[in-house]
């Protein structure tokens, strides 16, 4: 008999709820000690890498371990769609994998950022890949996936707002073109909605590819305003497009039901990516976790 979903997952919290990685004015006053105090008080099992953490792999593993936390992963933006950058990007990727392996992680969150605000803050619109660029991207991901596999890890691709793989058609194309044993999928509930998709549908459609999950909610009025005004991704974040589970439009009960049916087990990382001066991180994380735990209990009872 299959264990309930709540017993198959590890629930983590992202430091980005406190300290933004792209816009350093958001939450820059928080220290590593502040984050550890809040994470442990909230009862999470792990987190993802932050600029506020020790930047040495051994040190971060030891520092988190003192607080009973594991490092689940660390975002890695890549530019594989440009073949002239391939060797440079793969060498940087190898260093990234070695860091995570030493730090005790088993997943490498990976995202193509060519032409996006994550690689070029002056980019006004996200890039659209040509057919040749798609081929180069897939080749690069396969090479990176081999690096991960050799290290006993998994490449989990993070479709992301403002990047070349954002919406349903692009995600489907990526899944069709890539080797399932080398390129796994990160299910991000918030970025699914942002890109015009349905996270529960993704969970069903890509059940055998999902190896990692980000849980964030979306404030639909802010998303719609951003679309009307053609606002960039970072500006929408500043205005509060994302929030914690239970505070927006995402049907997390449907997402959890689909993940349970798929037999998912592994990390679920709670995210919000808000301005901490507007949305106090501890209170919002507490609210988001309570919503997640309640739904997982209900899912278990139904099963």
CORURLIN-V360876 format. One record per pair of residues at least 12 apart in sequence whose ideal C-beta (glycine too) atoms are under 7 Angstrom apart, sorted by the first residue. I is the first residue (numbers start at 1). J is the second residue. If there is no record, write none. Layout:
i=I j=J
i=I j=J
This chain:
i=2 j=263
i=4 j=299
i=4 j=300
i=4 j=303
i=5 j=256
i=5 j=259
i=5 j=260
i=5 j=264
i=5 j=296
i=5 j=299
i=5 j=300
i=6 j=296
i=6 j=297
i=6 j=300
i=8 j=264
i=8 j=265
i=9 j=265
i=9 j=266
i=9 j=268
i=10 j=45
i=10 j=46
i=10 j=266
i=10 j=267
i=11 j=44
i=11 j=45
i=11 j=268
i=11 j=292
i=12 j=44
i=12 j=45
i=12 j=46
i=12 j=47
i=12 j=72
i=12 j=267
i=12 j=269
i=13 j=39
i=13 j=42
i=13 j=44
i=13 j=47
i=13 j=269
i=13 j=270
i=13 j=285
i=14 j=47
i=14 j=48
i=14 j=269
i=14 j=270
i=14 j=271
i=15 j=35
i=15 j=47
i=15 j=48
i=15 j=50
i=15 j=52
i=16 j=271
i=16 j=273
i=17 j=271
i=17 j=272
i=17 j=274
i=17 j=281
i=17 j=284
i=17 j=285
i=18 j=30
i=18 j=35
i=18 j=276
i=18 j=281
i=19 j=50
i=19 j=51
i=19 j=52
i=21 j=51
i=22 j=118
i=22 j=234
i=23 j=234
i=26 j=275
i=26 j=276
i=27 j=276
i=30 j=52
i=31 j=52
i=32 j=52
i=32 j=53
i=35 j=50
i=35 j=52
i=36 j=67
i=38 j=281
i=38 j=282
i=39 j=67
i=39 j=69
i=40 j=67
i=40 j=68
i=42 j=285
i=42 j=286
i=42 j=289
i=45 j=69
i=45 j=70
i=46 j=69
i=46 j=70
i=46 j=71
i=46 j=72
i=46 j=267
i=47 j=69
i=47 j=71
i=47 j=72
i=48 j=72
i=48 j=73
i=48 j=74
i=48 j=269
i=49 j=71
i=49 j=74
i=57 j=99
i=57 j=102
i=57 j=103
i=58 j=102
i=60 j=103
i=61 j=102
i=61 j=103
i=61 j=104
i=70 j=104
i=71 j=103
i=71 j=104
i=71 j=105
i=72 j=105
i=72 j=107
i=72 j=267
i=72 j=269
i=73 j=100
i=73 j=105
i=73 j=107
i=73 j=108
i=73 j=109
i=73 j=212
i=74 j=100
i=74 j=105
i=74 j=109
i=75 j=109
i=75 j=111
i=76 j=93
i=76 j=96
i=76 j=108
i=76 j=109
i=76 j=110
i=77 j=111
i=77 j=113
i=77 j=118
i=77 j=119
i=78 j=93
i=78 j=110
i=78 j=112
i=78 j=113
i=78 j=140
i=78 j=144
i=79 j=113
i=79 j=114
i=79 j=119
i=80 j=112
i=80 j=136
i=80 j=137
i=80 j=140
i=80 j=141
i=81 j=112
i=81 j=114
i=81 j=129
i=81 j=133
i=81 j=136
i=81 j=137
i=81 j=164
i=82 j=114
i=83 j=136
i=86 j=140
i=89 j=140
i=90 j=143
i=90 j=144
i=93 j=144
i=93 j=147
i=94 j=147
i=96 j=108
i=97 j=147
i=97 j=148
i=97 j=151
i=97 j=153
i=100 j=153
i=101 j=151
i=101 j=153
i=106 j=153
i=106 j=154
i=107 j=153
i=107 j=154
i=107 j=156
i=107 j=211
i=107 j=212
i=107 j=267
i=108 j=148
i=108 j=153
i=108 j=155
i=108 j=156
i=109 j=156
i=109 j=158
i=109 j=186
i=109 j=212
i=110 j=144
i=110 j=155
i=110 j=156
i=110 j=157
i=110 j=158
i=111 j=158
i=111 j=160
i=111 j=163
i=112 j=137
i=112 j=163
i=112 j=164
i=112 j=165
i=113 j=163
i=114 j=127
i=114 j=164
i=115 j=127
i=115 j=164
i=116 j=162
i=116 j=163
i=117 j=162
i=117 j=232
i=117 j=233
i=117 j=234
i=118 j=163
i=124 j=232
i=126 j=162
i=126 j=163
i=126 j=164
i=126 j=166
i=127 j=164
i=128 j=164
i=129 j=164
i=134 j=177
i=138 j=177
i=138 j=178
i=141 j=155
i=141 j=178
i=141 j=183
i=142 j=178
i=142 j=179
i=142 j=182
i=145 j=179
i=145 j=182
i=145 j=183
i=146 j=182
i=149 j=182
i=154 j=184
i=154 j=211
i=155 j=182
i=155 j=183
i=155 j=184
i=156 j=184
i=156 j=185
i=156 j=186
i=156 j=211
i=156 j=212
i=157 j=174
i=157 j=183
i=157 j=184
i=157 j=185
i=157 j=186
i=158 j=186
i=158 j=188
i=159 j=171
i=159 j=188
i=159 j=191
i=159 j=195
i=160 j=191
i=161 j=191
i=161 j=194
i=161 j=195
i=161 j=233
i=162 j=232
i=162 j=233
i=166 j=195
i=167 j=195
i=167 j=196
i=167 j=197
i=168 j=196
i=168 j=197
i=175 j=206
i=175 j=209
i=180 j=208
i=180 j=209
i=184 j=209
i=184 j=211
i=185 j=206
i=185 j=209
i=185 j=210
i=185 j=211
i=186 j=212
i=186 j=214
i=187 j=199
i=187 j=202
i=187 j=203
i=187 j=210
i=187 j=213
i=188 j=214
i=188 j=216
i=189 j=214
i=189 j=215
i=189 j=216
i=189 j=250
i=189 j=255
i=190 j=216
i=190 j=217
i=190 j=218
i=190 j=242
i=190 j=271
i=193 j=218
i=193 j=249
i=193 j=250
i=194 j=218
i=194 j=223
i=199 j=250
i=199 j=255
i=200 j=251
i=200 j=254
i=200 j=255
i=200 j=258
i=203 j=255
i=203 j=258
i=203 j=259
i=203 j=262
i=204 j=258
i=207 j=262
i=210 j=262
i=210 j=264
i=211 j=266
i=212 j=266
i=212 j=267
i=213 j=267
i=213 j=268
i=213 j=269
i=214 j=269
i=214 j=271
i=215 j=245
i=215 j=268
i=215 j=269
i=215 j=270
i=215 j=271
i=215 j=292
i=216 j=242
i=216 j=271
i=216 j=272
i=216 j=273
i=217 j=242
i=217 j=243
i=217 j=244
i=217 j=245
i=217 j=246
i=217 j=247
i=217 j=248
i=217 j=250
i=218 j=241
i=218 j=242
i=218 j=248
i=218 j=249
i=218 j=250
i=219 j=240
i=219 j=241
i=219 j=243
i=219 j=248
i=220 j=248
i=220 j=249
i=222 j=236
i=222 j=239
i=222 j=240
i=222 j=241
i=223 j=241
i=226 j=241
i=237 j=273
i=238 j=275
i=240 j=274
i=240 j=278
i=242 j=272
i=242 j=273
i=242 j=274
i=243 j=272
i=243 j=274
i=243 j=279
i=244 j=270
i=244 j=272
i=244 j=284
i=244 j=285
i=244 j=287
i=244 j=288
i=245 j=270
i=245 j=288
i=245 j=291
i=245 j=292
i=246 j=287
i=246 j=288
i=246 j=291
i=247 j=287
i=252 j=291
i=252 j=292
i=252 j=295
i=253 j=295
i=256 j=295
i=256 j=296
i=256 j=299
i=257 j=299
i=260 j=299
i=260 j=303
i=270 j=285
i=270 j=288
i=270 j=289
i=270 j=292
i=272 j=284
i=272 j=288
